[in-house]
Amino acid sequence: MVNIGILGSGAVLKWHILGIESNPNVCVRALSSRNEETGGSAAARLGAKYYKSYKEMFENEELDGIINLMPNHLHFESCMYAIDAGMKHILCEKPLGNDLDRTKELVKKAGEKGTQLQVAYMKRFNPGFKKAKEAVGKIGEIQFVSFTTVESGAAGKISQRDSSSPWKTDPVLSGGGNLTHVGSHDIDLLRYLFGDIAAVSCKLRSDETGLPEFYVNGRLRMKSGVDADLRIGRVDVPDLGADWGLFKGGWNEMLEIVGDKGYIRVANPSWEGLGAVKVTSWFEGEPGPAVDHYDSALQWAGEISNFAGGIENGRLSPDATDAAGALKVDYTVRRMRESDSKNGETVILSDTML
């Protein structure tokens, strides 16, 4: 049995609970949150002890690992404290920090202390995107890649996903808007599929000056030579889901990869894992496109299973996003913002910066 503690009781906790409850070998021993109402309720559901302070939790509990679900601006401080407290296994929500230099400091300390620091990029464990990973090896020479996410929501309005976590709409506390919230997941998945990134160009748009960006129009040049278009935006029509069908909450996410020997398209109706993910694929020699559906909620079970496996095996699996990989994602986000400040000029990523 793997005994873990949880830091934070915000909106994303319910999805991690879904993954935890799908893994009978994982036991939540303790949960810390400054919000006594949500934290106490979640602890009761999990049969865990509630603490108002994570420092008190570390003093009183012996844990195999922790899941850090605190707001973005608190990730650095809480992870640093956990490492100093002797924690050897941490699964932290992205990003590791809102300041790249401090994030480098955290990654360095984790390495020096022998802490396995994994970042919770759950798309890697979505069964639809796992099919895309399998397809890359047999699709031939890649012709183009497109990753598009469109959310339903009126301009200037806080989305229902942010209403329970108001810090997300503060660019100082969150680290940015959709390039940070959505784009970092997409960048991590593109790195998982095609390897490291060599250069980026990007344009961003916000509703008003000072508000986080809602629109992202970017291109990533991978070191492998693959070009990937990344588009994130919003449409003022309620409840649009995959393939523009009705879906409560509205979320249309689509990854397309075209090669000279095949094609795959992954349409995922919701980052939360609600509904089925639709995979359309064709490979050379097949009579026509095949259409399959998978339970996208399995991404949460897969993420927790992967983290627990890393604790039991004493090493992260190749499917996990380690701290160094997460740092590269954060660096890519920063360079994309720099490109936007230069009117979309192509910006080269330098390995020496990390």
Contacts in CASP RR format, 6 or more apart in sequence:
PFRMAT RR
TARGET T0000
AUTHOR 0000-0000-0000
METHOD contacts of the structure
MODEL  1
MVNIGILGSGAVLKWHILGIESNPNVCVRALSSRNEETGGSAAARLGAKY
YKSYKEMFENEELDGIINLMPNHLHFESCMYAIDAGMKHILCEKPLGNDL
DRTKELVKKAGEKGTQLQVAYMKRFNPGFKKAKEAVGKIGEIQFVSFTTV
ESGAAGKISQRDSSSPWKTDPVLSGGGNLTHVGSHDIDLLRYLFGDIAAV
SCKLRSDETGLPEFYVNGRLRMKSGVDADLRIGRVDVPDLGADWGLFKGG
WNEMLEIVGDKGYIRVANPSWEGLGAVKVTSWFEGEPGPAVDHYDSALQW
AGEISNFAGGIENGRLSPDATDAAGALKVDYTVRRMRESDSKNGETVILS
DTML
1 25 0 8 1.000
1 26 0 8 1.000
1 27 0 8 1.000
2 25 0 8 1.000
2 26 0 8 1.000
2 27 0 8 1.000
2 64 0 8 1.000
2 65 0 8 1.000
2 308 0 8 1.000
2 309 0 8 1.000
2 311 0 8 1.000
2 312 0 8 1.000
3 27 0 8 1.000
3 29 0 8 1.000
3 62 0 8 1.000
3 63 0 8 1.000
3 64 0 8 1.000
3 65 0 8 1.000
4 26 0 8 1.000
4 27 0 8 1.000
4 28 0 8 1.000
4 29 0 8 1.000
4 63 0 8 1.000
4 64 0 8 1.000
4 65 0 8 1.000
4 66 0 8 1.000
4 67 0 8 1.000
5 28 0 8 1.000
5 29 0 8 1.000
5 30 0 8 1.000
5 31 0 8 1.000
5 32 0 8 1.000
5 48 0 8 1.000
5 57 0 8 1.000
5 61 0 8 1.000
5 63 0 8 1.000
5 65 0 8 1.000
5 66 0 8 1.000
5 67 0 8 1.000
6 13 0 8 1.000
6 16 0 8 1.000
6 28 0 8 1.000
6 30 0 8 1.000
6 31 0 8 1.000
6 32 0 8 1.000
6 42 0 8 1.000
6 46 0 8 1.000
6 48 0 8 1.000
6 66 0 8 1.000
6 67 0 8 1.000
6 69 0 8 1.000
7 31 0 8 1.000
7 32 0 8 1.000
7 33 0 8 1.000
7 54 0 8 1.000
7 57 0 8 1.000
7 66 0 8 1.000
7 67 0 8 1.000
7 68 0 8 1.000
7 69 0 8 1.000
7 70 0 8 1.000
7 78 0 8 1.000
7 82 0 8 1.000
8 31 0 8 1.000
8 32 0 8 1.000
8 33 0 8 1.000
8 35 0 8 1.000
8 39 0 8 1.000
8 54 0 8 1.000
8 68 0 8 1.000
8 69 0 8 1.000
8 70 0 8 1.000
9 31 0 8 1.000
9 33 0 8 1.000
9 35 0 8 1.000
9 38 0 8 1.000
9 39 0 8 1.000
9 40 0 8 1.000
9 41 0 8 1.000
9 42 0 8 1.000
9 69 0 8 1.000
10 33 0 8 1.000
10 35 0 8 1.000
10 38 0 8 1.000
10 69 0 8 1.000
10 164 0 8 1.000
10 165 0 8 1.000
11 161 0 8 1.000
11 164 0 8 1.000
11 165 0 8 1.000
12 69 0 8 1.000
12 93 0 8 1.000
12 165 0 8 1.000
13 38 0 8 1.000
13 42 0 8 1.000
13 69 0 8 1.000
15 272 0 8 1.000
15 273 0 8 1.000
15 300 0 8 1.000
16 67 0 8 1.000
16 69 0 8 1.000
16 120 0 8 1.000
16 300 0 8 1.000
16 303 0 8 1.000
16 304 0 8 1.000
17 42 0 8 1.000
17 45 0 8 1.000
17 46 0 8 1.000
18 297 0 8 1.000
18 300 0 8 1.000
18 301 0 8 1.000
19 300 0 8 1.000
19 301 0 8 1.000
19 302 0 8 1.000
19 303 0 8 1.000
19 304 0 8 1.000
20 26 0 8 1.000
20 28 0 8 1.000
20 46 0 8 1.000
20 304 0 8 1.000
22 300 0 8 1.000
22 301 0 8 1.000
22 302 0 8 1.000
22 304 0 8 1.000
22 305 0 8 1.000
23 301 0 8 1.000
23 304 0 8 1.000
23 305 0 8 1.000
23 308 0 8 1.000
25 308 0 8 1.000
26 304 0 8 1.000
26 308 0 8 1.000
28 43 0 8 1.000
28 46 0 8 1.000
28 47 0 8 1.000
28 48 0 8 1.000
29 48 0 8 1.000
29 49 0 8 1.000
29 61 0 8 1.000
29 63 0 8 1.000
30 43 0 8 1.000
30 48 0 8 1.000
30 49 0 8 1.000
30 50 0 8 1.000
30 51 0 8 1.000
30 57 0 8 1.000
30 60 0 8 1.000
30 61 0 8 1.000
30 63 0 8 1.000
31 39 0 8 1.000
31 40 0 8 1.000
31 42 0 8 1.000
31 43 0 8 1.000
31 46 0 8 1.000
31 48 0 8 1.000
31 49 0 8 1.000
31 50 0 8 1.000
31 51 0 8 1.000
31 57 0 8 1.000
32 50 0 8 1.000
32 51 0 8 1.000
32 52 0 8 1.000
32 53 0 8 1.000
32 54 0 8 1.000
32 56 0 8 1.000
32 57 0 8 1.000
33 39 0 8 1.000
33 40 0 8 1.000
33 42 0 8 1.000
33 50 0 8 1.000
33 52 0 8 1.000
34 52 0 8 1.000
34 53 0 8 1.000
36 50 0 8 1.000
36 52 0 8 1.000
39 50 0 8 1.000
40 50 0 8 1.000
42 48 0 8 1.000
43 49 0 8 1.000
43 50 0 8 1.000
44 50 0 8 1.000
49 61 0 8 1.000
51 57 0 8 1.000
51 60 0 8 1.000
54 78 0 8 1.000
54 81 0 8 1.000
54 82 0 8 1.000
55 81 0 8 1.000
58 81 0 8 1.000
58 82 0 8 1.000
58 85 0 8 1.000
58 87 0 8 1.000
63 87 0 8 1.000
64 89 0 8 1.000
64 311 0 8 1.000
65 87 0 8 1.000
65 88 0 8 1.000
65 89 0 8 1.000
65 90 0 8 1.000
65 91 0 8 1.000
65 311 0 8 1.000
66 82 0 8 1.000
66 87 0 8 1.000
66 89 0 8 1.000
66 90 0 8 1.000
66 91 0 8 1.000
67 90 0 8 1.000
67 91 0 8 1.000
67 92 0 8 1.000
67 120 0 8 1.000
67 307 0 8 1.000
68 75 0 8 1.000
68 78 0 8 1.000
68 79 0 8 1.000
68 82 0 8 1.000
68 90 0 8 1.000
68 91 0 8 1.000
68 92 0 8 1.000
68 93 0 8 1.000
69 93 0 8 1.000
70 78 0 8 1.000
70 93 0 8 1.000
71 165 0 8 1.000
71 167 0 8 1.000
71 173 0 8 1.000
71 174 0 8 1.000
72 93 0 8 1.000
72 95 0 8 1.000
72 97 0 8 1.000
72 98 0 8 1.000
72 167 0 8 1.000
72 173 0 8 1.000
72 174 0 8 1.000
72 175 0 8 1.000
72 180 0 8 1.000
73 97 0 8 1.000
73 98 0 8 1.000
73 167 0 8 1.000
73 172 0 8 1.000
73 173 0 8 1.000
73 174 0 8 1.000
73 175 0 8 1.000
75 92 0 8 1.000
75 93 0 8 1.000
75 95 0 8 1.000
75 96 0 8 1.000
75 97 0 8 1.000
76 96 0 8 1.000
76 97 0 8 1.000
76 98 0 8 1.000
76 99 0 8 1.000
76 102 0 8 1.000
76 103 0 8 1.000
76 106 0 8 1.000
79 90 0 8 1.000
79 92 0 8 1.000
79 96 0 8 1.000
79 106 0 8 1.000
79 110 0 8 1.000
79 117 0 8 1.000
80 105 0 8 1.000
80 106 0 8 1.000
80 109 0 8 1.000
82 90 0 8 1.000
83 90 0 8 1.000
83 106 0 8 1.000
83 109 0 8 1.000
83 110 0 8 1.000
83 113 0 8 1.000
83 115 0 8 1.000
83 117 0 8 1.000
86 113 0 8 1.000
86 115 0 8 1.000
87 115 0 8 1.000
88 114 0 8 1.000
88 115 0 8 1.000
88 116 0 8 1.000
89 115 0 8 1.000
89 116 0 8 1.000
89 118 0 8 1.000
89 307 0 8 1.000
89 310 0 8 1.000
89 311 0 8 1.000
90 110 0 8 1.000
90 115 0 8 1.000
90 116 0 8 1.000
90 117 0 8 1.000
90 118 0 8 1.000
91 118 0 8 1.000
91 119 0 8 1.000
91 120 0 8 1.000
91 303 0 8 1.000
91 307 0 8 1.000
92 117 0 8 1.000
92 118 0 8 1.000
92 119 0 8 1.000
92 120 0 8 1.000
93 119 0 8 1.000
93 120 0 8 1.000
94 119 0 8 1.000
94 120 0 8 1.000
94 121 0 8 1.000
94 184 0 8 1.000
94 185 0 8 1.000
94 188 0 8 1.000
94 326 0 8 1.000
94 329 0 8 1.000
95 103 0 8 1.000
95 119 0 8 1.000
95 175 0 8 1.000
95 180 0 8 1.000
95 184 0 8 1.000
95 326 0 8 1.000
95 329 0 8 1.000
95 330 0 8 1.000
95 333 0 8 1.000
96 103 0 8 1.000
96 106 0 8 1.000
96 107 0 8 1.000
96 117 0 8 1.000
96 119 0 8 1.000
96 323 0 8 1.000
96 326 0 8 1.000
96 327 0 8 1.000
96 330 0 8 1.000
97 103 0 8 1.000
97 106 0 8 1.000
97 330 0 8 1.000
98 172 0 8 1.000
98 173 0 8 1.000
98 174 0 8 1.000
98 175 0 8 1.000
100 327 0 8 1.000
100 330 0 8 1.000
100 331 0 8 1.000
100 334 0 8 1.000
103 327 0 8 1.000
103 330 0 8 1.000
104 327 0 8 1.000
104 354 0 8 1.000
106 117 0 8 1.000
106 323 0 8 1.000
107 117 0 8 1.000
107 323 0 8 1.000
107 324 0 8 1.000
107 326 0 8 1.000
107 327 0 8 1.000
109 115 0 8 1.000
110 116 0 8 1.000
110 117 0 8 1.000
110 323 0 8 1.000
111 117 0 8 1.000
111 323 0 8 1.000
116 310 0 8 1.000
116 311 0 8 1.000
116 314 0 8 1.000
116 315 0 8 1.000
116 316 0 8 1.000
116 322 0 8 1.000
117 322 0 8 1.000
117 323 0 8 1.000
118 306 0 8 1.000
118 307 0 8 1.000
118 310 0 8 1.000
118 316 0 8 1.000
118 320 0 8 1.000
118 321 0 8 1.000
118 322 0 8 1.000
118 323 0 8 1.000
119 188 0 8 1.000
119 321 0 8 1.000
119 322 0 8 1.000
119 323 0 8 1.000
119 325 0 8 1.000
119 326 0 8 1.000
119 329 0 8 1.000
120 303 0 8 1.000
120 321 0 8 1.000
121 184 0 8 1.000
121 185 0 8 1.000
121 188 0 8 1.000
121 189 0 8 1.000
121 321 0 8 1.000
121 326 0 8 1.000
121 329 0 8 1.000
122 185 0 8 1.000
122 299 0 8 1.000
122 300 0 8 1.000
122 302 0 8 1.000
122 303 0 8 1.000
123 129 0 8 1.000
123 185 0 8 1.000
123 186 0 8 1.000
123 188 0 8 1.000
123 189 0 8 1.000
123 271 0 8 1.000
123 299 0 8 1.000
124 130 0 8 1.000
124 188 0 8 1.000
124 189 0 8 1.000
124 192 0 8 1.000
124 303 0 8 1.000
124 319 0 8 1.000
124 320 0 8 1.000
124 321 0 8 1.000
125 298 0 8 1.000
125 299 0 8 1.000
125 300 0 8 1.000
125 301 0 8 1.000
125 302 0 8 1.000
125 303 0 8 1.000
125 306 0 8 1.000
125 319 0 8 1.000
126 268 0 8 1.000
126 273 0 8 1.000
126 277 0 8 1.000
126 294 0 8 1.000
126 296 0 8 1.000
126 298 0 8 1.000
126 299 0 8 1.000
127 277 0 8 1.000
127 294 0 8 1.000
127 295 0 8 1.000
127 296 0 8 1.000
127 298 0 8 1.000
127 299 0 8 1.000
128 266 0 8 1.000
128 268 0 8 1.000
128 277 0 8 1.000
128 279 0 8 1.000
128 294 0 8 1.000
128 296 0 8 1.000
129 189 0 8 1.000
129 255 0 8 1.000
129 266 0 8 1.000
129 268 0 8 1.000
129 277 0 8 1.000
131 264 0 8 1.000
131 266 0 8 1.000
131 279 0 8 1.000
131 281 0 8 1.000
131 292 0 8 1.000
131 294 0 8 1.000
132 193 0 8 1.000
132 255 0 8 1.000
132 257 0 8 1.000
132 264 0 8 1.000
132 266 0 8 1.000
132 279 0 8 1.000
133 192 0 8 1.000
133 193 0 8 1.000
135 257 0 8 1.000
135 262 0 8 1.000
135 264 0 8 1.000
135 281 0 8 1.000
135 283 0 8 1.000
136 142 0 8 1.000
136 193 0 8 1.000
136 194 0 8 1.000
136 257 0 8 1.000
138 261 0 8 1.000
138 262 0 8 1.000
138 283 0 8 1.000
139 257 0 8 1.000
139 258 0 8 1.000
139 259 0 8 1.000
139 261 0 8 1.000
139 262 0 8 1.000
139 263 0 8 1.000
139 264 0 8 1.000
139 283 0 8 1.000
140 259 0 8 1.000
140 260 0 8 1.000
140 261 0 8 1.000
140 262 0 8 1.000
141 259 0 8 1.000
141 260 0 8 1.000
141 261 0 8 1.000
142 194 0 8 1.000
142 226 0 8 1.000
142 257 0 8 1.000
142 258 0 8 1.000
142 259 0 8 1.000
143 258 0 8 1.000
143 259 0 8 1.000
143 260 0 8 1.000
144 227 0 8 1.000
144 229 0 8 1.000
144 256 0 8 1.000
144 258 0 8 1.000
145 190 0 8 1.000
145 194 0 8 1.000
145 226 0 8 1.000
145 227 0 8 1.000
145 228 0 8 1.000
145 229 0 8 1.000
145 255 0 8 1.000
145 256 0 8 1.000
145 257 0 8 1.000
145 258 0 8 1.000
146 228 0 8 1.000
146 229 0 8 1.000
146 231 0 8 1.000
146 254 0 8 1.000
146 255 0 8 1.000
146 256 0 8 1.000
147 186 0 8 1.000
147 189 0 8 1.000
147 190 0 8 1.000
147 228 0 8 1.000
147 229 0 8 1.000
147 230 0 8 1.000
147 231 0 8 1.000
147 254 0 8 1.000
147 255 0 8 1.000
147 256 0 8 1.000
148 229 0 8 1.000
148 231 0 8 1.000
148 232 0 8 1.000
148 252 0 8 1.000
148 253 0 8 1.000
148 254 0 8 1.000
149 178 0 8 1.000
149 182 0 8 1.000
149 183 0 8 1.000
149 186 0 8 1.000
149 231 0 8 1.000
149 232 0 8 1.000
149 233 0 8 1.000
149 251 0 8 1.000
149 252 0 8 1.000
149 253 0 8 1.000
149 254 0 8 1.000
150 232 0 8 1.000
150 233 0 8 1.000
150 234 0 8 1.000
150 235 0 8 1.000
150 240 0 8 1.000
150 251 0 8 1.000
150 252 0 8 1.000
150 253 0 8 1.000
151 159 0 8 1.000
151 233 0 8 1.000
151 234 0 8 1.000
151 235 0 8 1.000
151 250 0 8 1.000
151 251 0 8 1.000
151 252 0 8 1.000
152 234 0 8 1.000
152 235 0 8 1.000
152 236 0 8 1.000
152 237 0 8 1.000
152 238 0 8 1.000
152 239 0 8 1.000
152 240 0 8 1.000
152 241 0 8 1.000
152 249 0 8 1.000
152 250 0 8 1.000
152 251 0 8 1.000
153 159 0 8 1.000
153 234 0 8 1.000
153 235 0 8 1.000
153 236 0 8 1.000
153 237 0 8 1.000
153 238 0 8 1.000
153 250 0 8 1.000
154 236 0 8 1.000
155 207 0 8 1.000
155 214 0 8 1.000
155 234 0 8 1.000
155 236 0 8 1.000
156 207 0 8 1.000
156 208 0 8 1.000
156 211 0 8 1.000
158 166 0 8 1.000
158 169 0 8 1.000
160 249 0 8 1.000
161 168 0 8 1.000
162 168 0 8 1.000
162 169 0 8 1.000
167 173 0 8 1.000
167 174 0 8 1.000
168 174 0 8 1.000
168 177 0 8 1.000
168 181 0 8 1.000
168 212 0 8 1.000
169 211 0 8 1.000
169 212 0 8 1.000
170 212 0 8 1.000
171 177 0 8 1.000
171 210 0 8 1.000
171 211 0 8 1.000
171 212 0 8 1.000
174 180 0 8 1.000
174 181 0 8 1.000
174 212 0 8 1.000
176 212 0 8 1.000
176 213 0 8 1.000
177 212 0 8 1.000
177 213 0 8 1.000
177 214 0 8 1.000
178 212 0 8 1.000
178 213 0 8 1.000
178 214 0 8 1.000
178 215 0 8 1.000
178 216 0 8 1.000
178 232 0 8 1.000
178 233 0 8 1.000
179 202 0 8 1.000
179 204 0 8 1.000
179 213 0 8 1.000
179 216 0 8 1.000
179 232 0 8 1.000
179 333 0 8 1.000
179 336 0 8 1.000
179 337 0 8 1.000
180 212 0 8 1.000
180 333 0 8 1.000
182 216 0 8 1.000
182 232 0 8 1.000
182 271 0 8 1.000
183 216 0 8 1.000
183 230 0 8 1.000
183 232 0 8 1.000
183 333 0 8 1.000
184 329 0 8 1.000
184 330 0 8 1.000
184 333 0 8 1.000
185 271 0 8 1.000
186 230 0 8 1.000
186 232 0 8 1.000
187 197 0 8 1.000
187 220 0 8 1.000
187 230 0 8 1.000
187 329 0 8 1.000
187 332 0 8 1.000
187 333 0 8 1.000
188 321 0 8 1.000
188 325 0 8 1.000
188 326 0 8 1.000
188 329 0 8 1.000
189 255 0 8 1.000
190 197 0 8 1.000
190 220 0 8 1.000
190 222 0 8 1.000
190 228 0 8 1.000
190 230 0 8 1.000
191 197 0 8 1.000
191 325 0 8 1.000
191 328 0 8 1.000
191 329 0 8 1.000
192 319 0 8 1.000
192 321 0 8 1.000
193 257 0 8 1.000
194 222 0 8 1.000
194 224 0 8 1.000
194 226 0 8 1.000
194 228 0 8 1.000
195 222 0 8 1.000
195 223 0 8 1.000
195 224 0 8 1.000
196 222 0 8 1.000
196 223 0 8 1.000
196 328 0 8 1.000
197 220 0 8 1.000
197 221 0 8 1.000
197 222 0 8 1.000
197 223 0 8 1.000
197 328 0 8 1.000
197 332 0 8 1.000
197 349 0 8 1.000
198 221 0 8 1.000
198 222 0 8 1.000
198 223 0 8 1.000
198 225 0 8 1.000
198 348 0 8 1.000
198 349 0 8 1.000
199 220 0 8 1.000
199 221 0 8 1.000
199 346 0 8 1.000
199 347 0 8 1.000
199 348 0 8 1.000
199 349 0 8 1.000
200 218 0 8 1.000
200 219 0 8 1.000
200 220 0 8 1.000
200 221 0 8 1.000
200 332 0 8 1.000
200 335 0 8 1.000
200 336 0 8 1.000
200 339 0 8 1.000
200 346 0 8 1.000
200 347 0 8 1.000
200 349 0 8 1.000
201 218 0 8 1.000
201 219 0 8 1.000
201 339 0 8 1.000
201 344 0 8 1.000
201 345 0 8 1.000
201 346 0 8 1.000
201 347 0 8 1.000
202 216 0 8 1.000
202 217 0 8 1.000
202 218 0 8 1.000
202 219 0 8 1.000
202 336 0 8 1.000
202 337 0 8 1.000
202 339 0 8 1.000
202 340 0 8 1.000
202 344 0 8 1.000
203 216 0 8 1.000
203 217 0 8 1.000
203 218 0 8 1.000
203 339 0 8 1.000
203 340 0 8 1.000
203 343 0 8 1.000
203 344 0 8 1.000
204 213 0 8 1.000
204 215 0 8 1.000
204 216 0 8 1.000
204 217 0 8 1.000
204 336 0 8 1.000
204 337 0 8 1.000
204 340 0 8 1.000
205 213 0 8 1.000
205 214 0 8 1.000
205 215 0 8 1.000
206 212 0 8 1.000
206 213 0 8 1.000
206 214 0 8 1.000
206 215 0 8 1.000
207 214 0 8 1.000
214 232 0 8 1.000
214 233 0 8 1.000
214 234 0 8 1.000
215 232 0 8 1.000
215 233 0 8 1.000
215 234 0 8 1.000
216 230 0 8 1.000
216 231 0 8 1.000
216 232 0 8 1.000
216 233 0 8 1.000
216 336 0 8 1.000
217 230 0 8 1.000
217 231 0 8 1.000
218 229 0 8 1.000
218 230 0 8 1.000
218 231 0 8 1.000
218 336 0 8 1.000
218 339 0 8 1.000
219 227 0 8 1.000
219 228 0 8 1.000
219 229 0 8 1.000
219 230 0 8 1.000
220 227 0 8 1.000
220 228 0 8 1.000
220 230 0 8 1.000
220 332 0 8 1.000
221 227 0 8 1.000
221 346 0 8 1.000
222 228 0 8 1.000
238 249 0 8 1.000
238 250 0 8 1.000
239 246 0 8 1.000
239 247 0 8 1.000
239 248 0 8 1.000
239 249 0 8 1.000
239 250 0 8 1.000
240 246 0 8 1.000
240 247 0 8 1.000
240 250 0 8 1.000
240 251 0 8 1.000
240 252 0 8 1.000
241 247 0 8 1.000
241 250 0 8 1.000
241 251 0 8 1.000
241 252 0 8 1.000
241 269 0 8 1.000
241 270 0 8 1.000
242 251 0 8 1.000
242 252 0 8 1.000
242 253 0 8 1.000
242 254 0 8 1.000
242 267 0 8 1.000
242 268 0 8 1.000
242 269 0 8 1.000
242 278 0 8 1.000
243 252 0 8 1.000
243 267 0 8 1.000
243 278 0 8 1.000
244 252 0 8 1.000
247 269 0 8 1.000
247 270 0 8 1.000
247 274 0 8 1.000
248 274 0 8 1.000
249 270 0 8 1.000
250 270 0 8 1.000
251 269 0 8 1.000
251 270 0 8 1.000
251 271 0 8 1.000
252 267 0 8 1.000
252 269 0 8 1.000
253 267 0 8 1.000
253 268 0 8 1.000
253 269 0 8 1.000
253 270 0 8 1.000
253 271 0 8 1.000
254 265 0 8 1.000
254 266 0 8 1.000
254 267 0 8 1.000
254 268 0 8 1.000
255 264 0 8 1.000
255 265 0 8 1.000
255 266 0 8 1.000
255 268 0 8 1.000
256 263 0 8 1.000
256 264 0 8 1.000
256 265 0 8 1.000
256 266 0 8 1.000
257 263 0 8 1.000
257 264 0 8 1.000
257 265 0 8 1.000
261 283 0 8 1.000
261 284 0 8 1.000
262 281 0 8 1.000
262 282 0 8 1.000
262 283 0 8 1.000
262 284 0 8 1.000
263 280 0 8 1.000
263 281 0 8 1.000
263 282 0 8 1.000
263 283 0 8 1.000
263 289 0 8 1.000
264 279 0 8 1.000
264 280 0 8 1.000
264 281 0 8 1.000
265 279 0 8 1.000
265 280 0 8 1.000
265 281 0 8 1.000
266 277 0 8 1.000
266 278 0 8 1.000
266 279 0 8 1.000
267 277 0 8 1.000
267 278 0 8 1.000
267 279 0 8 1.000
267 280 0 8 1.000
268 277 0 8 1.000
268 278 0 8 1.000
268 296 0 8 1.000
269 275 0 8 1.000
269 276 0 8 1.000
269 277 0 8 1.000
269 296 0 8 1.000
270 296 0 8 1.000
273 296 0 8 1.000
273 297 0 8 1.000
273 299 0 8 1.000
273 300 0 8 1.000
274 296 0 8 1.000
274 297 0 8 1.000
275 295 0 8 1.000
275 296 0 8 1.000
275 297 0 8 1.000
276 293 0 8 1.000
276 294 0 8 1.000
276 295 0 8 1.000
276 296 0 8 1.000
277 293 0 8 1.000
277 294 0 8 1.000
277 295 0 8 1.000
277 296 0 8 1.000
278 291 0 8 1.000
278 292 0 8 1.000
278 293 0 8 1.000
279 291 0 8 1.000
279 292 0 8 1.000
279 293 0 8 1.000
279 294 0 8 1.000
280 289 0 8 1.000
280 290 0 8 1.000
280 291 0 8 1.000
281 289 0 8 1.000
281 290 0 8 1.000
281 292 0 8 1.000
282 288 0 8 1.000
282 289 0 8 1.000
282 290 0 8 1.000
306 317 0 8 1.000
306 319 0 8 1.000
306 320 0 8 1.000
307 320 0 8 1.000
309 317 0 8 1.000
310 316 0 8 1.000
310 317 0 8 1.000
310 320 0 8 1.000
316 322 0 8 1.000
321 329 0 8 1.000
324 354 0 8 1.000
327 354 0 8 1.000
328 354 0 8 1.000
331 349 0 8 1.000
331 353 0 8 1.000
331 354 0 8 1.000
332 349 0 8 1.000
335 347 0 8 1.000
335 349 0 8 1.000
336 347 0 8 1.000
338 347 0 8 1.000
339 345 0 8 1.000
339 346 0 8 1.000
339 347 0 8 1.000
END
